[in-house]
Amino acid sequence: MNQKTLCILGSTGSIGTQALEVCQAHNFPVCGLAAYHNVNLLAEQAKRFRPKKVCIFCKEKYGELKALLGDDSIEVVTGMEGLLELSVMPEADMVLNSVVGMIGLRPTLAAIEAKKEIALANKETLVTGGKLVIEAARKNNVPIYPVDSEHSAIFQSLQGNEHNRIHKILLTASGGPFYGRTAEELRNVTVEDALKHPNWSMGAKITIDSATLMNKGLEFIEAMWLFDLKPEQIEVIVHRESVIHSAVEYEDHSVIAQLGVPDMKIPIQYALTYPNRIDCTVKPLSLTDYGALSFSKPDYDTFVCLKACIKAITMGGLMPAAVNGANEQAVDLFLKGQITFLKIGELVYETLDAIPNQNNFTVDDIINTDKAARRFVLEKAGMLA
């Protein structure tokens, strides 16, 4: 197996740190590392993996990182310019994009234009700019390997079946910490309650998205772009145990699924080693330990974010960017204790009627829509005069 040299954007987050564990276990070389503001961990990673270049997105942290490294052999860059520099490094065979938020879109496009393989864990890249990203990937003949457990499961279930027609995909959801609760029961939930995910260890924003089912809505949109599907070809299924990570139903109604313990190292490693499978340090799956697996339909009326995402991608154009921006702003307000949990879904859904849409757009249009959606949420939440 040829080992790829990696550039990892978002190296201090949950996906990034686990990706580096995979790199360490299998001696994958790392040429670039980028983080948002965690200078201490980024400095530790740089000292361990010896990349040629590191990026700290927050410009005010530049001096601190330089001092922590104390090593002029590792170049330090900052801001969006720095992320873009890392994305096109000549040494990189693959760019793993695991940053959180809209800042991930431009680096992905830059890496594609530089003909780097993409391992994608940044949802916003396809949610907001799916049309532009997929067109660029096709034009440059660049593969995009999904890192999300659900999309990796679909990708794995498609192997060897490229010539068979997909009837639909079954996109599984854990249901989050509030599965089965009514809107009335969720009226007074706290940030601490929402951050208690039953199966996965993730960052705060993604954990809140899982609690609102926004995460599944974003994955619904991503799946349409990754696998060239229509909205009616995706069925969301709540599967509490997170053992079946997703499945594909073919034209003959055979269903192929990918199963495993809920551990992100499996999909991360598969993206890095595709088409090869090598030993992984995760615990093997024992179905007898689980005994039974459960399945149910999501509650679209209580978890409004999921419904908003499906409506957004059905409307098309800039609407996915609008709901994504609205959600990022609303989650930030919730984490700061400035709005209630249920208000997140209300604000996201209301954005669909408040933001103008267009079908042909540029990256600048996406960024402007994102800003407009955030401003709308702040105004509705009473945060702007």
C-alpha positions in Angstrom: 0.0 0.0 0.0 1.3 3.4 -1.0 1.3 5.8 2.0 -0.2 9.2 1.3 1.4 12.3 2.7 -1.4 14.2 4.5 -2.3 17.8 5.3 -4.9 17.9 8.1 -7.1 21.0 8.5 -8.7 21.0 11.9 -6.0 18.8 13.5 -6.9 19.7 17.1 -10.6 18.7 16.9 -12.2 15.3 17.5 -11.7 14.1 13.9 -8.3 15.6 13.5 -6.8 14.1 16.7 -8.2 10.7 15.8 -6.8 11.0 12.3 -3.4 11.7 13.8 -3.7 8.6 15.9 -4.3 6.6 12.7 -1.3 8.4 11.1 0.9 7.5 14.0 -0.3 3.8 14.1 0.5 3.4 10.4 3.4 5.9 9.9 1.6 8.2 7.5 3.7 11.3 6.9 2.1 14.6 7.7 3.2 17.8 5.9 0.7 20.3 7.2 -1.5 20.9 10.3 -4.1 23.6 10.9 -6.2 24.6 13.9 -8.6 27.3 14.8 -7.2 28.6 18.1 -5.9 25.7 20.2 -2.2 26.7 20.0 -1.0 24.4 22.8 -2.3 21.2 21.2 -1.2 22.4 17.7 2.3 23.0 19.0 2.4 19.5 20.6 1.2 17.9 17.4 3.7 19.9 15.3 6.6 18.7 17.6 5.5 15.1 17.3 4.7 14.9 13.6 7.2 17.5 12.2 5.1 19.0 9.4 6.7 21.5 7.1 4.0 24.1 7.8 1.3 24.8 10.4 -1.6 27.3 10.4 -3.3 28.9 13.4 -6.5 30.4 12.0 -6.9 33.1 14.7 -4.3 35.7 13.8 -3.9 36.9 17.3 -2.5 33.5 18.3 0.4 33.7 15.8 3.0 35.0 18.2 2.1 32.5 20.9 2.4 29.6 18.5 5.7 30.8 17.2 7.0 31.0 20.8 5.7 27.6 21.7 7.3 26.0 18.7 10.6 27.8 19.1 11.7 26.1 15.9 12.2 28.0 12.6 12.2 24.8 10.6 8.4 24.7 10.9 6.7 27.5 9.0 3.8 29.2 10.7 1.0 30.8 8.8 -2.4 32.2 9.8 -5.9 33.1 8.8 -7.8 32.0 5.7 -4.7 32.7 3.6 -2.8 30.2 5.7 -5.5 27.6 5.3 -5.4 28.0 1.6 -1.6 27.7 1.6 -1.8 24.4 3.4 -4.5 23.2 1.0 -2.2 23.4 -2.0 1.1 22.3 -0.5 3.1 20.4 -3.2 4.1 17.7 -0.6 0.4 16.7 0.2 -1.2 13.8 -1.6 -4.4 14.2 0.4 -6.1 17.0 2.3 -8.2 15.9 5.2 -10.6 18.7 5.9 -12.1 18.4 9.4 -12.6 22.1 10.3 -16.0 23.2 11.6 -18.1 25.7 9.8 -18.1 27.7 6.6 -14.4 28.3 6.7 -13.9 24.8 5.2 -15.4 25.6 1.8 -12.6 27.7 0.2 -9.8 25.4 1.3 -11.6 22.3 -0.1 -12.1 24.1 -3.5 -8.4 25.2 -3.5 -7.2 21.6 -2.7 -9.4 20.3 -5.6 -8.0 22.8 -8.0 -4.5 21.7 -6.9 -5.6 18.1 -7.7 -5.3 16.8 -4.1 -7.3 13.9 -3.0 -10.0 15.0 -0.5 -10.9 13.2 2.7 -14.0 15.2 3.8 -15.3 15.7 7.3 -16.3 19.3 6.9 -20.0 19.2 6.3 -20.4 22.8 5.2 -18.3 22.2 2.1 -21.0 20.1 0.4 -24.0 21.6 2.3 -23.3 25.1 1.2 -21.3 24.6 -2.0 -22.1 21.1 -3.2 -22.8 22.2 -6.8 -19.5 24.0 -7.1 -17.5 21.4 -5.3 -18.8 18.4 -7.2 -18.4 20.2 -10.5 -14.7 21.1 -9.6 -14.0 17.6 -8.5 -15.3 16.1 -11.7 -13.4 18.7 -13.8 -10.1 18.0 -12.0 -10.7 14.2 -11.7 -10.3 14.5 -7.9 -11.8 11.8 -5.6 -13.7 12.9 -2.5 -13.6 10.3 0.2 -16.3 10.7 2.9 -15.1 10.6 6.6 -18.5 10.9 8.3 -19.4 7.5 9.6 -22.8 7.5 7.7 -21.4 8.6 4.3 -18.4 6.2 4.7 -20.9 3.4 5.3 -22.8 4.3 2.1 -19.5 4.5 0.2 -18.4 1.2 1.6 -21.7 -0.4 0.7 -21.4 0.8 -2.9 -18.0 -1.0 -3.4 -18.3 -3.6 -6.2 -21.8 -2.4 -7.1 -21.0 0.6 -9.2 -23.0 -0.7 -12.1 -26.2 -1.5 -10.1 -28.9 1.1 -9.7 -29.6 2.5 -6.2 -33.2 2.5 -5.2 -32.5 4.5 -2.0 -30.1 4.8 0.9 -31.0 4.3 4.5 -29.3 7.1 6.5 -29.1 6.1 10.1 -29.3 8.5 13.1 -28.6 7.8 16.8 -31.5 10.1 17.7 -29.3 12.1 20.0 -29.8 12.6 23.8 -33.5 13.7 23.4 -34.9 10.8 21.4 -38.5 10.1 22.2 -39.1 13.4 23.9 -41.9 15.8 22.9 -41.5 19.5 22.3 -43.1 20.3 25.7 -40.5 18.0 27.4 -37.7 19.9 25.6 -38.8 23.3 26.5 -36.4 23.8 29.4 -33.4 21.5 28.5 -30.0 23.0 29.4 -26.8 23.2 27.4 -25.4 20.4 29.7 -28.3 18.1 28.8 -27.8 18.7 25.1 -24.1 17.9 25.2 -24.7 14.4 26.6 -24.5 12.3 23.4 -25.4 8.6 24.0 -22.8 7.1 21.6 -20.3 9.5 20.1 -17.6 11.8 21.5 -17.7 15.0 19.4 -17.1 18.7 19.6 -19.8 21.0 21.2 -21.3 22.3 18.0 -21.7 18.9 16.3 -23.1 17.4 19.6 -25.8 20.1 19.7 -26.5 19.5 16.0 -27.0 15.8 16.9 -29.4 16.8 19.7 -31.5 18.9 17.3 -31.1 16.4 14.4 -29.6 19.2 12.4 -26.6 17.0 11.9 -28.7 14.4 10.1 -30.2 17.1 8.0 -26.8 18.3 6.9 -25.8 14.7 6.2 -29.0 14.3 4.1 -27.8 17.2 1.9 -24.2 15.9 1.8 -25.5 12.4 0.7 -27.4 13.9 -2.2 -24.2 15.5 -3.6 -21.8 12.7 -2.8 -23.9 10.0 -4.3 -25.9 11.9 -6.9 -29.3 11.3 -5.3 -32.8 12.9 -5.2 -34.4 13.8 -1.8 -36.9 11.0 -2.2 -34.1 8.4 -2.5 -33.0 9.0 1.1 -34.7 7.6 4.1 -33.7 8.7 7.6 -33.9 5.9 10.2 -33.3 6.3 13.9 -31.0 3.5 15.1 -30.2 4.0 18.7 -27.3 1.6 18.9 -25.2 3.2 16.1 -24.0 -0.2 14.9 -25.4 0.0 11.4 -23.8 3.2 10.1 -26.0 3.4 7.0 -27.1 1.1 4.1 -27.9 1.0 0.4 -31.0 -0.5 -1.0 -30.5 -1.5 -4.7 -33.1 -1.9 -7.4 -33.8 -5.5 -6.6 -34.5 -4.4 -2.9 -31.4 -6.1 -1.6 -29.9 -4.0 1.2 -26.1 -3.8 1.8 -25.1 -2.2 5.1 -21.8 -1.4 6.9 -21.7 -2.3 10.6 -19.1 -1.6 13.3 -18.7 -0.2 16.8 -19.3 3.5 17.0 -15.7 4.6 16.6 -14.6 7.3 14.1 -11.2 5.7 13.5 -12.8 3.2 11.1 -14.2 5.7 8.6 -11.2 8.0 9.0 -8.8 5.1 8.3 -10.8 3.9 5.3 -10.7 7.3 3.7 -6.9 7.4 4.1 -6.2 3.9 2.9 -8.9 3.3 0.3 -9.2 0.9 -1.5 -7.2 -1.1 1.0 -8.3 -2.2 4.4 -5.6 -2.6 7.1 -5.6 -3.4 10.8 -7.4 -0.9 12.9 -7.0 -0.3 16.7 -10.7 -0.2 17.4 -12.7 -2.8 19.3 -14.2 -5.5 17.1 -18.0 -5.6 16.8 -19.8 -8.3 18.7 -23.4 -8.5 17.7 -24.2 -10.9 20.5 -23.0 -8.3 23.0 -25.7 -6.0 21.6 -28.3 -8.8 21.4 -30.9 -6.7 19.5 -30.9 -3.6 17.2 -33.7 -1.1 17.1 -35.1 1.1 14.3 -37.8 3.9 14.2 -38.9 6.9 12.3 -37.6 10.4 13.2 -40.0 12.9 14.7 -39.9 15.7 12.1 -42.4 17.9 14.0 -40.3 18.1 17.2 -36.9 18.1 15.6 -37.6 20.9 13.1 -34.0 21.3 11.9 -34.1 18.0 10.0 -37.3 19.1 8.2 -35.7 22.5 7.4 -32.7 20.9 5.8 -34.8 18.6 3.6 -37.0 21.5 2.5 -33.8 23.6 1.9 -32.2 21.1 -0.5 -35.6 20.5 -2.2 -35.7 24.2 -2.8 -32.1 24.1 -4.0 -29.8 27.0 -4.8 -28.6 29.0 -1.8 -31.2 27.6 0.7 -28.9 25.0 2.2 -26.3 27.7 2.8 -29.0 29.8 4.5 -30.2 27.1 6.9 -26.6 26.1 7.7 -25.6 29.7 8.5 -28.8 30.2 10.6 -28.0 27.0 12.5 -24.4 27.9 13.2 -25.5 31.3 14.6 -28.4 29.8 16.6 -26.2 27.1 18.1 -23.7 29.7 19.2 -26.5 31.7 20.9 -27.8 28.5 22.6 -24.3 27.5 23.9 -24.0 31.0 25.4 -27.4 30.7 27.1 -29.0 33.4 25.0 -31.8 31.3 23.4 -33.6 28.1 24.3 -33.0 24.7 22.7 -36.3 24.7 20.8 -35.6 28.2 19.5 -32.7 26.8 17.4 -35.1 24.8 15.1 -37.6 27.7 14.9 -35.0 30.2 13.7 -33.5 27.7 11.2 -36.9 27.0 9.7 -37.9 30.7 9.5 -34.7 31.5 7.6 -36.1 29.6 4.6 -38.7 32.3 4.0 -36.4 35.2 5.0 -33.4 34.8 2.7 -33.6 35.3 -1.1 -32.7 32.3 -3.3 -30.9 31.9 -6.6 -29.9 28.8 -8.5 -26.7 30.0 -10.1 -24.2 31.3 -7.6 -20.6 31.8 -6.7 -18.6 31.3 -3.5 -19.2 35.0 -2.7 -22.9 34.5 -3.0 -22.7 31.6 -0.6 -20.7 33.7 1.9 -23.2 36.6 1.6 -26.1 34.2 2.1 -24.4 32.8 5.2 -23.9 36.3 6.6 -27.5 37.3 5.8 -28.8 34.1 7.6 -26.7 34.8 10.7 -27.9 38.4 10.8 -31.5 37.3 10.5 -31.1 34.9 13.5 -29.4 37.6 15.6 -32.2 40.1 14.7 -35.0 37.6 15.5 -33.2 36.6 18.8 -33.1 40.3 19.8 -29.3 40.5 19.7 -29.2 43.4 17.2 -30.6 46.9 17.8 
